[in-house]
Amino acid sequence: MSVTPGSSNTPSASSPIDLSQDDQFSKEDTMVLEYLRKRGLKQAEQELREQLAAAGPSTDSKATTVSTAELVKKNAPAIPRSATDRSNSLADPNISKDAISVVVSPLLGTQMGSLGLANLMNAVGGVEDALATGPTDRHDGFRDLEAWVDGSLDMYRPEFRPILFPIFCHFYLDLVEQGLKDAALDFFRTFSPSLATHHLPTLRHLQSLSIPSHVGQDELARRFRNEKYLLRMSRSGFRLLVGWLTEGTGGEAAGAGDGFTGESSRRGRSAVMQVVNNHVTVEVLPSTGSTANAAVNWEENTGLVSALIPDGSGRESAPGVSAPQAFNSIRKDLRLGLPAMEDNLRDEVERTLREESMLNGEAVNPGGRYDPNSLPRPFAPPPNGHPAPTSSEQLPMPPQFKTVDVRREVEKIRDARKRIRLDPAGYSAEADLNGLDRTGMVRARALPSICAYTFHDANDGIACSTFSQDTSILAAGFSESYIRLWNIKGEKLKGMKNEFQLSSIKDSNSLKRVRERGGNTTRKLIGHSGPVYSLSFDPLTGSAAPPKHLLSASADATVRLWSLDTMTNLVAYRGHQNPVWDVEWSPMGIYFATASRDRTARLWSTDRSTALRIYAGHQSDVDCVRFHPNALYLATGSSDNTCRLWDVQKGSCVRVFLGHQGAITSMAMTGDGRYLASAGEDLAINLWDLGSGRRVKKMTGHTGLIHSLAFSAESTLLVSGSADWTVRCWDVKAPGGLPTKRGAQDDIAMVDGFGLASRRVPATADAGALPTGGLNDGPAEQNTETTDLLATFPTKRTPIINVQFTPRNLCLVSGSVASGTGDNR
Amino acid sequence: MNGTGKQPQRPPAPVGIFKPEAIRDIAEGMGISTLPEGVASALASDVEYRIHQIVEEAVRFMRHARRTTLTTGDIDQALRVLNIEPLYGHTSHSHPPFRRANVMVPGQAAVYFVEDTEIDFDKVLHEEKVFLPKPVSWKAHWLAVEGVQPMIPENPPQARNEAGKTASPAPAATTRTTKTGTAANKKQAARHVLSRELQLYYNRLTASLLPQGSDSTKRAAALASLRNDAGLQALLPYLVRWVGERVVHALKTNPGADADGKVLEIMLEVLAALLDNPALFVEPYLHQMLPPVLSALLTASLPQERSSKLRKTAAQIVSRLLTAHSTTYPSLSPRLTKTLLVALLAQGKTSGTREGAVRGLTGIGKEAVRMGLISAGGLQLLSSEPPDSPVVSAVLDALRALYPPGTTPQPPPLTAADAMLLRQTCGDAVANALLRDTEWASGVAAQIREPDDQPSGSLASSGALESTQAALTMLENMDMEAVAASMGVDVPDDFEMVDSMDATMEQVA
């Protein structure tokens, strides 16, 4: 059976079913037909024949196995559905002239009357164009485009550079779709190195696509095909681009012989133009602005963003909302302020504090009088320039406060008094300007004390760990499906005896009686049936007492609530369909949020076994989840390279943060509720302003995945723990940016994020040998530390999986010693 | 027909991890012997894509488990979420030891297999104790105290500490004590264990180098190994120390004996070989390598027949060392010059020492020769040497370095004044030798007459003997601290170097 490219899809090529009818039926059917004919049952035979014909030649109802011929056919080059659809009219160069005539003739028939000759000529020209673009044209076209971009003025290069990537991807997909595997591979090998610095993960994924059916199936390829790739350009830059596309003006090819005038280059340009027309949206900005600014912002406004931006609710759901900024600005202002303490509770806390200071007032305070103004932090939370939510907007809480609430708040104030102030302002600037050795005083004021808890003999088994807020318990979740608790203070962790009657417990004495006798300082919690990926201690007791509950999220798609009184599992929350990556308590307890591989984040309350809210919208796994300090908003980070901020109550997305070039690995919110820090697989930490939705700055310097982020209590210092065996401290308030000492040329390269930096890829790195050791072995490793990196504290082969600040600003980090001998950095 | 015609044109062997041949092998294993080329190729591509898909999924599990190595568990999880039955029986903790089997059929790719280990039941049953693996434990330490990383064993050594870089070192001259403190720390931290192989190598090597230990072929092989082997870095400190010890021993016990002369010769060869080895990083050990060389160069008495050769070799080593390392240690050449000048000019040195000094200066270069022989009056000091003394030949060598001997067959005649000057300053023995080549002689005379046009004219003064004294006092006052500060590194080490040089010289003298 011949596999004619034209026959499979072109509607005009009607293969006469009647002639080859019997061939198309399976053997059994043919036998039945034969039988019916022999018996003279004409009517029955006819009916069966019709039915079989209607079911189609490749009916799978009977023959479930796919014959080899079918397989070949399925993977044969895909052919344009119709010639007028120029979006995909990427015809095979080998198609014969007959096919063209077939394609053109209906055009002649249908369009002659209404459209006239000019349009017809256009259409035919288009067809010719489409037919003319063969693999070499794409190759040449891309080469010319790259030469043109590189040869353009420095002023425009950062604007033009991003256009290369979508063109590259579409050309590659085109080639694959046409079944030109070798040409595709060759194309990939030639041009991918210059793009590898910024798009390595995508390139790796593309590389795995090599037969036509993959292009239709693969999610990324589908997104490329169906969504518009957004680019931003200034008006003049866009004009230049159009000029080049149509006339080939404005650039000179570096040693490209006949340059842009030749026929082949014209065809190449038309191939580029097709992609630009069909798959790229260029947002034209009124003015160029500062190029440096444009260069920095490319990652926020470029890419397949249309699906990442949620539909604008109601009034402006038009497709005009393509940029994240536009989306963020049409959402109304957020109530990011921190709620004031409830009146009754505040009175009670004040009373307790007063009594306390009366009791030991002589020793501590010579005045002997409690003075609320002497507190370093008054009861009202610090204003952050945003409206504070009213109590009706907040998550519903129990009407009455309890003793534990008072104790927690009192302890909070005590902590605030005793807090080590960390103020890195001026620390780095001073050192840079004066070149002076930083004095101990300044350093002590700027940098925290860090206590490292190193796990031994864990054999890579520890997937997560966390400290309770009062630093009494350290918990670690293991890949072997259990959780282990350690009491850091050396006290014994006791559960309850196995059998006891609840009714027998009347007072604390009888409670003590049912406690376990012996006990150990460590304890195992068993219940999950998959690796435990996240743990969270309940915040209800604050730093006043050991926590009562622990939440754990696991690959078995459940979240479990553990009682630390009885050391048993209380509830398993089921609802997620896929592994749960992250869980966090809301700041006031009771509620918690989870993030899962099923692309949703969910809100739960401890007393219900089903989710209260489902936050859907991410295009890929939701990797991490963090609550805003006022519990009104929830931030999620996802593998679709975005972070989102959700309204917890309404369940709607209120902010989108675009800019990471890889999946989000970790997030942290400042205590004052204004900023969000997120770390991605691109080894960068981005700081976002929640109010405006803009990126404040990008911090780079890590050479391994960043597993954990934490802000100091004043939100002035950010600490990050990474798989590169370091803990790094960042100045939140400093402007950041890359150092400018290494010469202007170098600096431009880094600021461009594109142009020259990409040239540093060794020319020998071909597609087959894309760096495989992970993202961290990029060539630009040496000069990635931004100036706001205050200090780097290396550990002895210990990837840091958790960093945390105590309420008194001591930094706690934990990690398990790398077991292998291989240096994975 | 069009399509079938196209079939052969399709790429026969697409590139990828999975080759169509592998697919066909598997198909044959399942009894499908006729698998069309196109199907195999498409299947190979598809298999590759599926594996990519699974690995991509598994990497997510790896990332969330906060690891950087992919385990079989991750793959299992990925398969599970993709609705595929996981592969049972592979655990992360036992890495399957793939072994390569040599296939004798030519043209056949290598075959890998997993080896099944044999378990001896008797042994397992009779084993007395089965130890549980150690439970997971934790240990706390201070990673940083108020922003400073404490120097405790739990933290990585300062060398790798990038934070140390930010706390820039204060000017070296003011913090000598602290610097020595850190140097001590460094030494403590750098304690390491020499592997057994290297120890064995070291023993063999030293044994075969010593003259009583072996014959000359073995020794030549040992020296060649020193000159070329790349893996000797760990041995370098031991070798250098050994050379130093042997040299001191040879000079101390019986300086005149022939056997010891031989030892010295070999030791110098060893040092030369170490310096020649391109794979070795000798700079940290220069201060230990110099004393033996200088000792051989300047020692008062050497076995008669070897003396000249030894000193020449030593001077060559000095010269080579300076050309290679004077850029890293700018003060190295002034220091050496100083040591040699002292040896040349100081009262009561033997002619052997002076010969060595002259040869050493020749090795350092033209400037040093001019400084030592002319500006500081070395020529005059040596003018009374007998004509057959080795000193004279050394001086002549030095003068050759100072001004190349004439090449023209008919040199212009020497003026009487120049001849007089030469005789006065150089003494009869040297002057006679000089006067045989008038062009050379006049050149040398010009150098002697006009010492002021040289760059290091500050050291020069008119009277020869006064200049000797002046030069010596100047050398004494030379601000070593300043020089050291300009070097910025290894101050204590360098002082050690000077001290050890002096000590050796005293010993030798």
HADDOCK unambig.tbl for C-alpha pairs under 7 A between the chains (distance, minus, plus):
assign (segid A and resid 2 and name CA) (segid B and resid 1 and name CA) 5.74 0.50 0.50
assign (segid A and resid 2 and name CA) (segid B and resid 3 and name CA) 5.96 0.50 0.50
assign (segid A and resid 2 and name CA) (segid B and resid 4 and name CA) 5.81 0.50 0.50
assign (segid A and resid 3 and name CA) (segid B and resid 3 and name CA) 4.75 0.50 0.50
assign (segid A and resid 3 and name CA) (segid B and resid 4 and name CA) 6.42 0.50 0.50
assign (segid A and resid 4 and name CA) (segid B and resid 1 and name CA) 6.78 0.50 0.50
assign (segid A and resid 4 and name CA) (segid B and resid 2 and name CA) 5.79 0.50 0.50
assign (segid A and resid 4 and name CA) (segid B and resid 3 and name CA) 4.55 0.50 0.50
assign (segid A and resid 5 and name CA) (segid B and resid 3 and name CA) 6.33 0.50 0.50
assign (segid A and resid 68 and name CA) (segid B and resid 39 and name CA) 6.78 0.50 0.50
assign (segid A and resid 71 and name CA) (segid B and resid 39 and name CA) 6.95 0.50 0.50
assign (segid A and resid 72 and name CA) (segid B and resid 38 and name CA) 6.62 0.50 0.50
assign (segid A and resid 72 and name CA) (segid B and resid 39 and name CA) 6.19 0.50 0.50
assign (segid A and resid 181 and name CA) (segid B and resid 14 and name CA) 6.89 0.50 0.50
assign (segid A and resid 182 and name CA) (segid B and resid 11 and name CA) 6.57 0.50 0.50
assign (segid A and resid 182 and name CA) (segid B and resid 14 and name CA) 6.31 0.50 0.50
assign (segid A and resid 208 and name CA) (segid B and resid 48 and name CA) 6.80 0.50 0.50
assign (segid A and resid 208 and name CA) (segid B and resid 49 and name CA) 5.20 0.50 0.50
assign (segid A and resid 208 and name CA) (segid B and resid 52 and name CA) 6.44 0.50 0.50
assign (segid A and resid 209 and name CA) (segid B and resid 49 and name CA) 6.13 0.50 0.50
assign (segid A and resid 210 and name CA) (segid B and resid 45 and name CA) 6.03 0.50 0.50
assign (segid A and resid 211 and name CA) (segid B and resid 42 and name CA) 6.70 0.50 0.50
assign (segid A and resid 211 and name CA) (segid B and resid 45 and name CA) 6.45 0.50 0.50
assign (segid A and resid 437 and name CA) (segid B and resid 167 and name CA) 6.04 0.50 0.50
assign (segid A and resid 437 and name CA) (segid B and resid 168 and name CA) 6.22 0.50 0.50
assign (segid A and resid 438 and name CA) (segid B and resid 167 and name CA) 6.92 0.50 0.50
assign (segid A and resid 443 and name CA) (segid B and resid 146 and name CA) 6.77 0.50 0.50
assign (segid A and resid 443 and name CA) (segid B and resid 147 and name CA) 6.00 0.50 0.50
assign (segid A and resid 444 and name CA) (segid B and resid 146 and name CA) 4.44 0.50 0.50
assign (segid A and resid 444 and name CA) (segid B and resid 147 and name CA) 5.92 0.50 0.50
assign (segid A and resid 447 and name CA) (segid B and resid 146 and name CA) 5.65 0.50 0.50
assign (segid A and resid 447 and name CA) (segid B and resid 147 and name CA) 4.58 0.50 0.50
assign (segid A and resid 448 and name CA) (segid B and resid 146 and name CA) 5.14 0.50 0.50
assign (segid A and resid 448 and name CA) (segid B and resid 147 and name CA) 5.59 0.50 0.50
assign (segid A and resid 449 and name CA) (segid B and resid 144 and name CA) 5.08 0.50 0.50
assign (segid A and resid 449 and name CA) (segid B and resid 145 and name CA) 4.27 0.50 0.50
assign (segid A and resid 449 and name CA) (segid B and resid 146 and name CA) 4.60 0.50 0.50
assign (segid A and resid 449 and name CA) (segid B and resid 147 and name CA) 6.00 0.50 0.50
assign (segid A and resid 450 and name CA) (segid B and resid 142 and name CA) 5.97 0.50 0.50
assign (segid A and resid 450 and name CA) (segid B and resid 143 and name CA) 5.26 0.50 0.50
assign (segid A and resid 450 and name CA) (segid B and resid 144 and name CA) 4.83 0.50 0.50
assign (segid A and resid 450 and name CA) (segid B and resid 145 and name CA) 6.35 0.50 0.50
assign (segid A and resid 451 and name CA) (segid B and resid 140 and name CA) 6.70 0.50 0.50
assign (segid A and resid 451 and name CA) (segid B and resid 141 and name CA) 5.74 0.50 0.50
assign (segid A and resid 451 and name CA) (segid B and resid 142 and name CA) 4.53 0.50 0.50
assign (segid A and resid 451 and name CA) (segid B and resid 143 and name CA) 5.50 0.50 0.50
assign (segid A and resid 451 and name CA) (segid B and resid 144 and name CA) 6.92 0.50 0.50
assign (segid A and resid 452 and name CA) (segid B and resid 140 and name CA) 5.46 0.50 0.50
assign (segid A and resid 452 and name CA) (segid B and resid 141 and name CA) 5.34 0.50 0.50
assign (segid A and resid 452 and name CA) (segid B and resid 142 and name CA) 5.90 0.50 0.50
assign (segid A and resid 452 and name CA) (segid B and resid 143 and name CA) 5.65 0.50 0.50
assign (segid A and resid 453 and name CA) (segid B and resid 138 and name CA) 6.20 0.50 0.50
assign (segid A and resid 453 and name CA) (segid B and resid 139 and name CA) 5.50 0.50 0.50
assign (segid A and resid 453 and name CA) (segid B and resid 140 and name CA) 4.29 0.50 0.50
assign (segid A and resid 453 and name CA) (segid B and resid 141 and name CA) 6.60 0.50 0.50
assign (segid A and resid 454 and name CA) (segid B and resid 138 and name CA) 5.26 0.50 0.50
assign (segid A and resid 454 and name CA) (segid B and resid 139 and name CA) 5.24 0.50 0.50
assign (segid A and resid 454 and name CA) (segid B and resid 140 and name CA) 6.17 0.50 0.50
assign (segid A and resid 455 and name CA) (segid B and resid 136 and name CA) 6.66 0.50 0.50
assign (segid A and resid 455 and name CA) (segid B and resid 137 and name CA) 5.57 0.50 0.50
assign (segid A and resid 455 and name CA) (segid B and resid 138 and name CA) 4.21 0.50 0.50
assign (segid A and resid 455 and name CA) (segid B and resid 139 and name CA) 6.51 0.50 0.50
assign (segid A and resid 456 and name CA) (segid B and resid 136 and name CA) 5.71 0.50 0.50
assign (segid A and resid 456 and name CA) (segid B and resid 137 and name CA) 5.32 0.50 0.50
assign (segid A and resid 456 and name CA) (segid B and resid 138 and name CA) 5.84 0.50 0.50
assign (segid A and resid 457 and name CA) (segid B and resid 134 and name CA) 6.56 0.50 0.50
assign (segid A and resid 457 and name CA) (segid B and resid 135 and name CA) 6.71 0.50 0.50
assign (segid A and resid 457 and name CA) (segid B and resid 136 and name CA) 5.11 0.50 0.50
assign (segid A and resid 457 and name CA) (segid B and resid 137 and name CA) 6.88 0.50 0.50
assign (segid A and resid 458 and name CA) (segid B and resid 136 and name CA) 5.31 0.50 0.50
assign (segid A and resid 460 and name CA) (segid B and resid 67 and name CA) 6.83 0.50 0.50
assign (segid A and resid 463 and name CA) (segid B and resid 65 and name CA) 4.11 0.50 0.50
assign (segid A and resid 463 and name CA) (segid B and resid 66 and name CA) 5.53 0.50 0.50
assign (segid A and resid 464 and name CA) (segid B and resid 65 and name CA) 6.91 0.50 0.50
assign (segid A and resid 533 and name CA) (segid B and resid 64 and name CA) 6.30 0.50 0.50
assign (segid A and resid 533 and name CA) (segid B and resid 65 and name CA) 6.14 0.50 0.50
assign (segid A and resid 581 and name CA) (segid B and resid 64 and name CA) 6.82 0.50 0.50
assign (segid A and resid 707 and name CA) (segid B and resid 66 and name CA) 6.72 0.50 0.50
assign (segid A and resid 791 and name CA) (segid B and resid 163 and name CA) 5.95 0.50 0.50
assign (segid A and resid 792 and name CA) (segid B and resid 162 and name CA) 6.47 0.50 0.50
assign (segid A and resid 792 and name CA) (segid B and resid 163 and name CA) 5.45 0.50 0.50
assign (segid A and resid 793 and name CA) (segid B and resid 143 and name CA) 6.99 0.50 0.50
assign (segid A and resid 793 and name CA) (segid B and resid 149 and name CA) 6.98 0.50 0.50
assign (segid A and resid 793 and name CA) (segid B and resid 163 and name CA) 6.40 0.50 0.50
assign (segid A and resid 794 and name CA) (segid B and resid 156 and name CA) 6.79 0.50 0.50
assign (segid A and resid 794 and name CA) (segid B and resid 161 and name CA) 6.41 0.50 0.50
assign (segid A and resid 795 and name CA) (segid B and resid 155 and name CA) 5.76 0.50 0.50
assign (segid A and resid 795 and name CA) (segid B and resid 156 and name CA) 5.91 0.50 0.50
assign (segid A and resid 796 and name CA) (segid B and resid 154 and name CA) 6.96 0.50 0.50
assign (segid A and resid 796 and name CA) (segid B and resid 155 and name CA) 5.93 0.50 0.50
assign (segid A and resid 796 and name CA) (segid B and resid 156 and name CA) 5.16 0.50 0.50
assign (segid A and resid 801 and name CA) (segid B and resid 66 and name CA) 6.57 0.50 0.50
